[in-house]
Amino acid sequence: MFNPREIDVNDTYLYSAPWGGSKRTLKKSTFVKLWQTSEYMDDFMECISLANQRIQKQGAFGIAKNWGDYKGRATTFRKNGVQLKQLDWKEGGAPSQDTQESWSSLRKLAKMLL
């Protein structure tokens, strides 16, 4: 039986990143199981955090910690016919991340710092 809190290096694989180097990610079947068994995005990301701790203790590179990577992956799966449920955050929405800054605010910042 799948236990999302026991994901380890055997549930991941390395692939060649577009920028050259390697990146570790969840196997597709593990991603689907974790996504579908999570009630909220918070739960999903907590399991990702625990998985990273286990994977790194096993001496391997960790998996992505950015929730946007997983939302994007879910979109890709849906576009390919995999019926993944929607995962929302419990309360207050998504935690802030640098990647969530708007382009207009970044343009203003850059201009201000000239």
N, CA, C and O atoms as a printed pandas DataFrame, in Angstrom:
     atom_number atom_name residue_name chain_id  residue_number  x_coord  y_coord  z_coord
0              1         N          MET        A               1    0.841   -1.183    0.000
1              2        CA          MET        A               1    0.000    0.000    0.000
2              3         C          MET        A               1    0.891    1.253    0.000
3              4         O          MET        A               1    1.927    1.285    0.664
4              5         N          PHE        A               2    0.487    2.253   -0.731
5              6        CA          PHE        A               2    1.251    3.492   -0.864
6              7         C          PHE        A               2    1.156    4.318    0.412
7              8         O          PHE        A               2    0.064    4.620    0.893
8              9         N          ASN        A               3    2.314    4.676    0.950
9             10        CA          ASN        A               3    2.368    5.575    2.100
10            11         C          ASN        A               3    3.126    6.822    1.658
11            12         O          ASN        A               3    4.341    6.776    1.468
12            13         N          PRO        A               4    2.406    7.949    1.491
13            14        CA          PRO        A               4    3.057    9.156    0.976
14            15         C          PRO        A               4    4.157    9.697    1.879
15            16         O          PRO        A               4    4.995   10.479    1.430
16            17         N          ARG        A               5    4.166    9.300    3.121
17            18        CA          ARG        A               5    5.178    9.786    4.061
18            19         C          ARG        A               5    6.432    8.921    4.061
19            20         O          ARG        A               5    7.342    9.141    4.859
20            21         N          GLU        A               6    6.479    7.940    3.166
21            22        CA          GLU        A               6    7.643    7.057    3.080
22            23         C          GLU        A               6    8.318    7.092    1.710
23            24         O          GLU        A               6    9.033    6.159    1.346
24            25         N          ILE        A               7    8.092    8.158    0.958
25            26        CA          ILE        A               7    8.739    8.302   -0.350
26            27         C          ILE        A               7   10.246    8.418   -0.126
27            28         O          ILE        A               7   10.699    9.177    0.730
28            29         N          ASP        A               8   11.017    7.659   -0.904
29            30        CA          ASP        A               8   12.476    7.737   -0.788
30            31         C          ASP        A               8   13.103    7.744   -2.177
31            32         O          ASP        A               8   12.406    7.903   -3.179
32            33         N          VAL        A               9   14.404    7.575   -2.231
33            34        CA          VAL        A               9   15.150    7.678   -3.492
34            35         C          VAL        A               9   14.657    6.669   -4.530
35            36         O          VAL        A               9   14.773    6.925   -5.729
36            37         N          ASN        A              10   14.114    5.540   -4.103
37            38        CA          ASN        A              10   13.611    4.529   -5.038
38            39         C          ASN        A              10   12.341    4.978   -5.756
39            40         O          ASN        A              10   11.941    4.366   -6.746
40            41         N          ASP        A              11   11.710    6.035   -5.268
41            42        CA          ASP        A              11   10.501    6.580   -5.887
42            43         C          ASP        A              11   10.819    7.755   -6.806
43            44         O          ASP        A              11    9.921    8.484   -7.226
44            45         N          THR        A              12   12.105    7.933   -7.116
45            46        CA          THR        A              12   12.547    9.056   -7.942
46            47         C          THR        A              12   13.445    8.555   -9.063
47            48         O          THR        A              12   13.829    7.386   -9.102
48            49         N          TYR        A              13   13.771    9.466   -9.971
49            50        CA          TYR        A              13   14.752    9.157  -11.004
50            51         C          TYR        A              13   15.471   10.437  -11.398
51            52         O          TYR        A              13   14.971   11.541  -11.178
52            53         N          LEU        A              14   16.640   10.274  -11.979
53            54        CA          LEU        A              14   17.419   11.406  -12.476
54            55         C          LEU        A              14   17.127   11.595  -13.958
55            56         O          LEU        A              14   16.984   10.624  -14.701
56            57         N          TYR        A              15   17.041   12.833  -14.377
57            58        CA          TYR        A              15   16.906   13.111  -15.798
58            59         C          TYR        A              15   17.822   14.276  -16.154
59            60         O          TYR        A              15   18.249   15.036  -15.285
60            61         N          SER        A              16   18.112   14.400  -17.428
61            62        CA          SER        A              16   18.979   15.484  -17.890
62            63         C          SER        A              16   18.181   16.772  -17.941
63            64         O          SER        A              16   17.164   16.858  -18.629
64            65         N          ALA        A              17   18.638   17.757  -17.221
65            66        CA          ALA        A              17   17.975   19.053  -17.197
66            67         C          ALA        A              17   18.309   19.818  -18.471
67            68         O          ALA        A              17   19.378   19.622  -19.049
68            69         N          PRO        A              18   17.398   20.694  -18.915
69            70        CA          PRO        A              18   17.633   21.440  -20.159
70            71         C          PRO        A              18   18.901   22.291  -20.130
71            72         O          PRO        A              18   19.505   22.541  -21.174
72            73         N          TRP        A              19   19.308   22.738  -18.938
73            74        CA          TRP        A              19   20.489   23.613  -18.825
74            75         C          TRP        A              19   21.777   22.830  -18.701
75            76         O          TRP        A              19   22.844   23.417  -18.522
76            77         N          GLY        A              20   21.699   21.554  -18.790
77            78        CA          GLY        A              20   22.880   20.723  -18.733
78            79         C          GLY        A              20   22.973   20.044  -17.389
79            80         O          GLY        A              20   22.170   20.670  -16.696
80            81         N          GLY        A              21   23.415   19.278  -16.786
81            82        CA          GLY        A              21   23.327   18.685  -15.478
82            83         C          GLY        A              21   22.137   17.754  -15.321
83            84         O          GLY        A              21   21.372   17.525  -16.257
84            85         N          SER        A              22   22.007   17.243  -14.151
85            86        CA          SER        A              22   20.930   16.297  -13.853
86            87         C          SER        A              22   20.018   16.858  -12.778
87            88         O          SER        A              22   20.415   17.693  -11.965
88            89         N          LYS        A              23   18.803   16.382  -12.797
89            90        CA          LYS        A              23   17.813   16.806  -11.814
90            91         C          LYS        A              23   17.047   15.561  -11.371
91            92         O          LYS        A              23   16.780   14.671  -12.179
92            93         N          ARG        A              24   16.701   15.501  -10.107
93            94        CA          ARG        A              24   15.950   14.363   -9.573
94            95         C          ARG        A              24   14.492   14.759   -9.458
95            96         O          ARG        A              24   14.179   15.883   -9.065
96            97         N          THR        A              25   13.597   13.842   -9.798
97            98        CA          THR        A              25   12.166   14.101   -9.671
98            99         C          THR        A              25   11.443   12.821   -9.277
99           100         O          THR        A              25   12.009   11.730   -9.336
100          101         N          LEU        A              26   10.199   12.968   -8.879
101          102        CA          LEU        A              26    9.384   11.806   -8.544
102          103         C          LEU        A              26    9.082   11.004   -9.802
103          104         O          LEU        A              26    8.878   11.574  -10.874
104          105         N          LYS        A              27    9.053    9.677   -9.670
105          106        CA          LYS        A              27    8.573    8.855  -10.773
106          107         C          LYS        A              27    7.142    9.273  -11.053
107          108         O          LYS        A              27    6.432    9.714  -10.149
108          109         N          LYS        A              28    6.720    9.138  -12.294
109          110        CA          LYS        A              28    5.375    9.568  -12.676
110          111         C          LYS        A              28    4.294    8.884  -11.836
111          112         O          LYS        A              28    3.349    9.536  -11.393
112          113         N          SER        A              29    4.428    7.588  -11.618
113          114        CA          SER        A              29    3.416    6.867  -10.835
114          115         C          SER        A              29    3.401    7.343   -9.384
115          116         O          SER        A              29    2.335    7.435   -8.775
116          117         N          THR        A              30    4.563    7.644   -8.830
117          118        CA          THR        A              30    4.641    8.160   -7.459
118          119         C          THR        A              30    4.003    9.536   -7.381
119          120         O          THR        A              30    3.284    9.833   -6.426
120          121         N          PHE        A              31    4.259   10.381   -8.379
121          122        CA          PHE        A              31    3.656   11.710   -8.416
122          123         C          PHE        A              31    2.131   11.601   -8.415
123          124         O          PHE        A              31    1.457   12.290   -7.648
124          125         N          VAL        A              32    1.590   10.738   -9.273
125          126        CA          VAL        A              32    0.128   10.584   -9.353
126          127         C          VAL        A              32   -0.437   10.080   -8.026
127          128         O          VAL        A              32   -1.449   10.595   -7.550
128          129         N          LYS        A              33    0.204    9.084   -7.431
129          130        CA          LYS        A              33   -0.274    8.548   -6.149
130          131         C          LYS        A              33   -0.253    9.625   -5.070
131          132         O          LYS        A              33   -1.217    9.777   -4.321
132          133         N          LEU        A              34    0.843   10.368   -4.992
133          134        CA          LEU        A              34    0.958   11.403   -3.970
134          135         C          LEU        A              34   -0.073   12.504   -4.198
135          136         O          LEU        A              34   -0.716   12.960   -3.252
136          137         N          TRP        A              35   -0.232   12.930   -5.446
137          138        CA          TRP        A              35   -1.190   13.992   -5.763
138          139         C          TRP        A              35   -2.616   13.560   -5.389
139          140         O          TRP        A              35   -3.351   14.311   -4.748
140          141         N          GLN        A              36   -2.989   12.365   -5.790
141          142        CA          GLN        A              36   -4.363   11.907   -5.599
142          143         C          GLN        A              36   -4.667   11.565   -4.135
143          144         O          GLN        A              36   -5.831   11.581   -3.735
144          145         N          THR        A              37   -3.655   11.261   -3.340
145          146        CA          THR        A              37   -3.906   10.940   -1.926
146          147         C          THR        A              37   -3.771   12.155   -1.019
147          148         O          THR        A              37   -4.068   12.066    0.173
148          149         N          SER        A              38   -3.333   13.280   -1.556
149          150        CA          SER        A              38   -3.208   14.508   -0.760
150          151         C          SER        A              38   -4.549   15.236   -0.758
151          152         O          SER        A              38   -5.220   15.336   -1.786
152          153         N          GLU        A              39   -4.922   15.737    0.408
153          154        CA          GLU        A              39   -6.179   16.478    0.506
154          155         C          GLU        A              39   -6.000   17.934    0.094
155          156         O          GLU        A              39   -6.876   18.529   -0.533
156          157         N          TYR        A              40   -4.851   18.497    0.455
157          158        CA          TYR        A              40   -4.535   19.891    0.144
158          159         C          TYR        A              40   -3.116   19.972   -0.411
159          160         O          TYR        A              40   -2.325   19.040   -0.265
160          161         N          MET        A              41   -2.810   21.084   -1.040
161          162        CA          MET        A              41   -1.451   21.316   -1.541
162          163         C          MET        A              41   -0.473   21.345   -0.367
163          164         O          MET        A              41    0.678   20.931   -0.510
164          165         N          ASP        A              42   -0.918   21.827    0.781
165          166        CA          ASP        A              42   -0.074   21.843    1.984
166          167         C          ASP        A              42    0.396   20.422    2.322
167          168         O          ASP        A              42    1.567   20.205    2.634
168          169         N          ASP        A              43   -0.537   19.450    2.254
169          170        CA          ASP        A              43   -0.218   18.053    2.559
170          171         C          ASP        A              43    0.792   17.509    1.548
171          172         O          ASP        A              43    1.756   16.835    1.909
172          173         N          PHE        A              44    0.548   17.815    0.285
173          174        CA          PHE        A              44    1.441   17.367   -0.784
174          175         C          PHE        A              44    2.855   17.873   -0.528
175          176         O          PHE        A              44    3.814   17.104   -0.583
176          177         N          MET        A              45    2.984   19.178   -0.245
177          178        CA          MET        A              45    4.305   19.769   -0.058
178          179         C          MET        A              45    4.979   19.284    1.232
179          180         O          MET        A              45    6.206   19.208    1.296
180          181         N          GLU        A              46    4.197   18.960    2.245
181          182        CA          GLU        A              46    4.773   18.388    3.468
182          183         C          GLU        A              46    5.406   17.029    3.151
183          184         O          GLU        A              46    6.490   16.716    3.644
184          185         N          CYS        A              47    4.728   16.227    2.329
185          186        CA          CYS        A              47    5.287   14.936    1.922
186          187         C          CYS        A              47    6.539   15.120    1.078
187          188         O          CYS        A              47    7.478   14.332    1.184
188          189         N          ILE        A              48    6.562   16.154    0.240
189          190        CA          ILE        A              48    7.749   16.457   -0.565
190          191         C          ILE        A              48    8.922   16.801    0.357
191          192         O          ILE        A              48   10.046   16.349    0.137
192          193         N          SER        A              49    8.652   17.595    1.379
193          194        CA          SER        A              49    9.691   17.981    2.331
194          195         C          SER        A              49   10.252   16.748    3.059
195          196         O          SER        A              49   11.466   16.600    3.200
196          197         N          LEU        A              50    9.360   15.877    3.514
197          198        CA          LEU        A              50    9.795   14.647    4.192
198          199         C          LEU        A              50   10.584   13.754    3.238
199          200         O          LEU        A              50   11.585   13.152    3.627
200          201         N          ALA        A              51   10.130   13.671    1.989
201          202        CA          ALA        A              51   10.829   12.861    0.985
202          203         C          ALA        A              51   12.238   13.398    0.762
203          204         O          ALA        A              51   13.193   12.628    0.660
204          205         N          ASN        A              52   12.365   14.716    0.687
205          206        CA          ASN        A              52   13.688   15.322    0.493
206          207         C          ASN        A              52   14.625   14.970    1.639
207          208         O          ASN        A              52   15.796   14.664    1.414
208          209         N          GLN        A              53   14.121   15.012    2.852
209          210        CA          GLN        A              53   14.958   14.645    4.003
210          211         C          GLN        A              53   15.436   13.208    3.880
211          212         O          GLN        A              53   16.614   12.925    4.098
212          213         N          ARG        A              54   14.524   12.286    3.528
213          214        CA          ARG        A              54   14.877   10.879    3.389
214          215         C          ARG        A              54   15.858   10.665    2.240
215          216         O          ARG        A              54   16.837    9.932    2.382
216          217         N          ILE        A              55   15.595   11.302    1.105
217          218        CA          ILE        A              55   16.436   11.144   -0.089
218          219         C          ILE        A              55   17.853   11.648    0.184
219          220         O          ILE        A              55   18.827   10.993   -0.187
220          221         N          GLN        A              56   17.969   12.794    0.824
221          222        CA          GLN        A              56   19.282   13.358    1.108
222          223         C          GLN        A              56   20.038   12.520    2.136
223          224         O          GLN        A              56   21.264   12.432    2.074
224          225         N          LYS        A              57   19.324   11.901    3.083
225          226        CA          LYS        A              57   19.977   10.995    4.038
226          227         C          LYS        A              57   20.517    9.763    3.327
227          228         O          LYS        A              57   21.465    9.130    3.793
228          229         N          GLN        A              58   19.905    9.428    2.190
229          230        CA          GLN        A              58   20.363    8.287    1.393
230          231         C          GLN        A              58   21.522    8.681    0.484
231          232         O          GLN        A              58   22.007    7.865   -0.300
232          233         N          GLY        A              59   21.966    9.933    0.590
233          234        CA          GLY        A              59   23.127   10.390   -0.162
234          235         C          GLY        A              59   22.840   10.832   -1.589
235          236         O          GLY        A              59   23.761   10.925   -2.400
236          237         N          ALA        A              60   21.586   11.106   -1.907
237          238        CA          ALA        A              60   21.231   11.519   -3.269
238          239         C          ALA        A              60   20.794   12.982   -3.273
239          240         O          ALA        A              60   20.468   13.550   -2.231
240          241         N          PHE        A              61   20.792   13.578   -4.464
241          242        CA          PHE        A              61   20.268   14.935   -4.621
242          243         C          PHE        A              61   18.774   14.907   -4.335
243          244         O          PHE        A              61   18.088   13.946   -4.681
244          245         N          GLY        A              62   18.275   15.955   -3.707
245          246        CA          GLY        A              62   16.849   16.048   -3.410
246          247         C          GLY        A              62   16.021   16.384   -4.640
247          248         O          GLY        A              62   16.557   16.645   -5.717
248          249         N          ILE        A              63   14.725   16.372   -4.463
249          250        CA          ILE        A              63   13.784   16.725   -5.530
250          251         C          ILE        A              63   13.369   18.181   -5.356
251          252         O          ILE        A              63   13.677   18.800   -4.337
252          253         N          ALA        A              64   12.675   18.725   -6.341
253          254        CA          ALA        A              64   12.264   20.131   -6.328
254          255         C          ALA        A              64   11.457   20.456   -5.069
255          256         O          ALA        A              64   10.659   19.646   -4.598
256          257         N          LYS        A              65   11.684   21.655   -4.539
257          258        CA          LYS        A              65   10.972   22.105   -3.340
258          259         C          LYS        A              65    9.950   23.179   -3.673
259          260         O          LYS        A              65    9.188   23.602   -2.803
260          261         N          ASN        A              66    9.925   23.625   -4.924
261          262        CA          ASN        A              66    9.050   24.701   -5.360
262          263         C          ASN        A              66    7.683   24.143   -5.733
263          264         O          ASN        A              66    7.579   23.320   -6.642
264          265         N          TRP        A              67    6.637   24.579   -5.043
265          266        CA          TRP        A              67    5.301   24.052   -5.313
266          267         C          TRP        A              67    4.853   24.341   -6.737
267          268         O          TRP        A              67    4.053   23.585   -7.287
268          269         N          GLY        A              68    5.344   25.412   -7.348
269          270        CA          GLY        A              68    4.978   25.736   -8.724
270          271         C          GLY        A              68    5.408   24.663   -9.710
271          272         O          GLY        A              68    4.729   24.430  -10.710
272          273         N          ASP        A              69    6.545   23.997   -9.433
273          274        CA          ASP        A              69    6.998   22.902  -10.293
274          275         C          ASP        A              69    5.956   21.788  -10.335
275          276         O          ASP        A              69    5.698   21.205  -11.388
276          277         N          TYR        A              70    5.364   21.500   -9.182
277          278        CA          TYR        A              70    4.401   20.405   -9.091
278          279         C          TYR        A              70    3.045   20.789   -9.672
279          280         O          TYR        A              70    2.369   19.950  -10.268
280          281         N          LYS        A              71    2.643   22.039   -9.507
281          282        CA          LYS        A              71    1.399   22.507  -10.135
282          283         C          LYS        A              71    1.543   22.414  -11.657
283          284         O          LYS        A              71    0.617   21.994  -12.351
284          285         N          GLY        A              72    2.712   22.808  -12.167
285          286        CA          GLY        A              72    2.974   22.723  -13.604
286          287         C          GLY        A              72    2.980   21.287  -14.096
287          288         O          GLY        A              72    2.464   20.989  -15.173
288          289         N          ARG        A              73    3.561   20.405  -13.307
289          290        CA          ARG        A              73    3.602   18.992  -13.693
290          291         C          ARG        A              73    2.188   18.413  -13.729
291          292         O          ARG        A              73    1.854   17.635  -14.622
292          293         N          ALA        A              74    1.359   18.796  -12.753
293          294        CA          ALA        A              74   -0.030   18.333  -12.743
294          295         C          ALA        A              74   -0.766   18.809  -13.996
295          296         O          ALA        A              74   -1.560   18.066  -14.574
296          297         N          THR        A              75   -0.504   20.031  -14.405
297          298        CA          THR        A              75   -1.126   20.561  -15.629
298          299         C          THR        A              75   -0.707   19.741  -16.843
299          300         O          THR        A              75   -1.536   19.422  -17.695
300          301         N          THR        A              76    0.565   19.401  -16.923
301          302        CA          THR        A              76    1.065   18.574  -18.029
302          303         C          THR        A              76    0.372   17.212  -18.034
303          304         O          THR        A              76   -0.029   16.726  -19.092
304          305         N          PHE        A              77    0.233   16.602  -16.879
305          306        CA          PHE        A              77   -0.436   15.301  -16.789
306          307         C          PHE        A              77   -1.883   15.422  -17.259
307          308         O          PHE        A              77   -2.369   14.576  -18.010
308          309         N          ARG        A              78   -2.573   16.479  -16.813
309          310        CA          ARG        A              78   -3.974   16.671  -17.218
310          311         C          ARG        A              78   -4.086   16.847  -18.730
311          312         O          ARG        A              78   -5.005   16.313  -19.350
312          313         N          LYS        A              79   -3.160   17.590  -19.321
313          314        CA          LYS        A              79   -3.168   17.801  -20.777
314          315         C          LYS        A              79   -2.967   16.491  -21.524
315          316         O          LYS        A              79   -3.341   16.370  -22.691
316          317         N          ASN        A              80   -2.372   15.509  -20.846
317          318        CA          ASN        A              80   -2.149   14.198  -21.449
318          319         C          ASN        A              80   -3.201   13.176  -21.019
319          320         O          ASN        A              80   -3.002   11.970  -21.162
320          321         N          GLY        A              81   -4.320   13.670  -20.494
321          322        CA          GLY        A              81   -5.458   12.801  -20.195
322          323         C          GLY        A              81   -5.487   12.175  -18.814
323          324         O          GLY        A              81   -6.382   11.380  -18.530
324          325         N          VAL        A              82   -4.537   12.505  -17.942
325          326        CA          VAL        A              82   -4.533   11.959  -16.583
326          327         C          VAL        A              82   -5.465   12.833  -15.736
327          328         O          VAL        A              82   -5.224   14.030  -15.585
328          329         N          GLN        A              83   -6.513   12.245  -15.191
329          330        CA          GLN        A              83   -7.521   13.010  -14.466
330          331         C          GLN        A              83   -7.090   13.248  -13.017
331          332         O          GLN        A              83   -7.520   12.541  -12.105
332          333         N          LEU        A              84   -6.245   14.240  -12.823
333          334        CA          LEU        A              84   -5.803   14.601  -11.483
334          335         C          LEU        A              84   -6.782   15.589  -10.872
335          336         O          LEU        A              84   -7.295   16.480  -11.550
336          337         N          LYS        A              85   -7.030   15.420   -9.592
337          338        CA          LYS        A              85   -7.924   16.357   -8.914
338          339         C          LYS        A              85   -7.222   17.697   -8.700
339          340         O          LYS        A              85   -5.999   17.792   -8.810
340          341         N          GLN        A              86   -7.999   18.719   -8.395
341          342        CA          GLN        A              86   -7.440   20.035   -8.078
342          343         C          GLN        A              86   -6.993   20.021   -6.619
343          344         O          GLN        A              86   -7.720   19.540   -5.749
344          345         N          LEU        A              87   -5.819   20.541   -6.354
345          346        CA          LEU        A              87   -5.334   20.689   -4.983
346          347         C          LEU        A              87   -5.234   22.170   -4.669
347          348         O          LEU        A              87   -4.576   22.923   -5.386
348          349         N          ASP        A              88   -5.882   22.580   -3.605
349          350        CA          ASP        A              88   -5.831   23.966   -3.161
350          351         C          ASP        A              88   -5.098   24.030   -1.825
351          352         O          ASP        A              88   -4.880   23.009   -1.173
352          353         N          TRP        A              89   -4.723   25.237   -1.430
353          354        CA          TRP        A              89   -4.089   25.450   -0.139
354          355         C          TRP        A              89   -5.167   25.513    0.934
355          356         O          TRP        A              89   -6.289   25.936    0.655
356          357         N          LYS        A              90   -4.847   25.100    2.152
357          358        CA          LYS        A              90   -5.831   25.072    3.236
358          359         C          LYS        A              90   -6.441   26.441    3.476
359          360         O          LYS        A              90   -7.632   26.635    3.231
360          361         N          GLU        A              91   -5.661   27.379    3.942
361          362        CA          GLU        A              91   -6.161   28.718    4.227
362          363         C          GLU        A              91   -5.108   29.739    3.851
363          364         O          GLU        A              91   -3.908   29.493    3.982
364          365         N          GLY        A              92   -5.563   30.872    3.390
365          366        CA          GLY        A              92   -4.634   31.955    3.114
366          367         C          GLY        A              92   -3.907   31.847    1.791
367          368         O          GLY        A              92   -3.078   32.700    1.474
368          369         N          GLY        A              93   -4.194   30.831    1.021
369          370        CA          GLY        A              93   -3.562   30.711   -0.285
370          371         C          GLY        A              93   -2.132   30.198   -0.211
371          372         O          GLY        A              93   -1.651   29.772    0.839
372          373         N          ALA        A              94   -1.489   30.252   -1.331
373          374        CA          ALA        A              94   -0.129   29.734   -1.464
374          375         C          ALA        A              94    0.857   30.583   -0.684
375          376         O          ALA        A              94    0.688   31.799   -0.592
376          377         N          PRO        A              95    1.888   29.960   -0.118
377          378        CA          PRO        A              95    2.936   30.743    0.539
378          379         C          PRO        A              95    3.663   31.592   -0.493
379          380         O          PRO        A              95    3.757   31.212   -1.660
380          381         N          SER        A              96    4.166   32.716   -0.075
381          382        CA          SER        A              96    4.866   33.577   -1.036
382          383         C          SER        A              96    6.190   32.944   -1.430
383          384         O          SER        A              96    6.867   32.316   -0.616
384          385         N          GLN        A              97    6.539   33.123   -2.687
385          386        CA          GLN        A              97    7.805   32.637   -3.225
386          387         C          GLN        A              97    8.334   33.713   -4.150
387          388         O          GLN        A              97    7.567   34.484   -4.727
388          389         N          ASP        A              98    9.644   33.761   -4.289
389          390        CA          ASP        A              98   10.236   34.739   -5.193
390          391         C          ASP        A              98    9.665   34.614   -6.599
391          392         O          ASP        A              98    9.511   35.616   -7.297
392          393         N          THR        A              99    9.350   33.384   -7.020
393          394        CA          THR        A              99    8.856   33.177   -8.375
394          395         C          THR        A              99    7.462   33.757   -8.567
395          396         O          THR        A              99    6.985   33.854   -9.697
396          397         N          GLN        A             100    6.801   34.143   -7.478
397          398        CA          GLN        A             100    5.451   34.668   -7.575
398          399         C          GLN        A             100    5.413   36.188   -7.704
399          400         O          GLN        A             100    4.335   36.772   -7.808
400          401         N          GLU        A             101    6.573   36.832   -7.698
401          402        CA          GLU        A             101    6.604   38.277   -7.890
402          403         C          GLU        A             101    6.217   38.594   -9.322
403          404         O          GLU        A             101    6.617   37.898  -10.255
404          405         N          SER        A             102    5.443   39.641   -9.485
405          406        CA          SER        A             102    5.004   39.995  -10.831
406          407         C          SER        A             102    6.158   40.609  -11.619
407          408         O          SER        A             102    7.096   41.171  -11.054
408          409         N          TRP        A             103    6.059   40.483  -12.938
409          410        CA          TRP        A             103    7.078   41.069  -13.805
410          411         C          TRP        A             103    7.069   42.590  -13.675
411          412         O          TRP        A             103    8.120   43.227  -13.730
412          413         N          SER        A             104    5.895   43.161  -13.506
413          414        CA          SER        A             104    5.839   44.627  -13.395
414          415         C          SER        A             104    6.542   45.102  -12.122
415          416         O          SER        A             104    7.228   46.124  -12.147
416          417         N          SER        A             105    6.383   44.379  -11.015
417          418        CA          SER        A             105    7.074   44.791   -9.784
418          419         C          SER        A             105    8.588   44.631   -9.935
419          420         O          SER        A             105    9.354   45.422   -9.384
420          421         N          LEU        A             106    9.016   43.618  -10.674
421          422        CA          LEU        A             106   10.453   43.420  -10.910
422          423         C          LEU        A             106   11.014   44.510  -11.818
423          424         O          LEU        A             106   12.141   44.964  -11.619
424          425         N          ARG        A             107   10.220   44.938  -12.833
425          426        CA          ARG        A             107   10.661   46.034  -13.702
426          427         C          ARG        A             107   10.815   47.320  -12.896
427          428         O          ARG        A             107   11.787   48.055  -13.069
428          429         N          LYS        A             108    9.851   47.588  -12.016
429          430        CA          LYS        A             108    9.896   48.791  -11.170
430          431         C          LYS        A             108   11.126   48.748  -10.254
431          432         O          LYS        A             108   11.812   49.754  -10.075
432          433         N          LEU        A             109   11.389   47.590   -9.688
433          434        CA          LEU        A             109   12.537   47.436   -8.795
434          435         C          LEU        A             109   13.838   47.699   -9.538
435          436         O          LEU        A             109   14.697   48.439   -9.057
436          437         N          ALA        A             110   13.983   47.088  -10.718
437          438        CA          ALA        A             110   15.194   47.270  -11.507
438          439         C          ALA        A             110   15.386   48.734  -11.892
439          440         O          ALA        A             110   16.499   49.256  -11.823
440          441         N          LYS        A             111   14.313   49.389  -12.292
441          442        CA          LYS        A             111   14.401   50.789  -12.675
442          443         C          LYS        A             111   14.774   51.660  -11.493
443          444         O          LYS        A             111   15.557   52.600  -11.630
444          445         N          MET        A             112   14.215   51.350  -10.331
445          446        CA          MET        A             112   14.483   52.112   -9.120
446          447         C          MET        A             112   15.963   51.978   -8.701
447          448         O          MET        A             112   16.527   52.904   -8.119
448          449         N          LEU        A             113   16.569   50.856   -8.989
449          450        CA          LEU        A             113   17.941   50.590   -8.573
450          451         C          LEU        A             113   18.986   51.052   -9.586
451          452         O          LEU        A             113   20.183   50.861   -9.369
452          453         N          LEU        A             114   18.549   51.656  -10.686
453          454        CA          LEU        A             114   19.503   52.173  -11.689
454          455         C          LEU        A             114   20.233   53.382  -11.163
455          456         O          LEU        A             114   21.071   53.950  -11.863
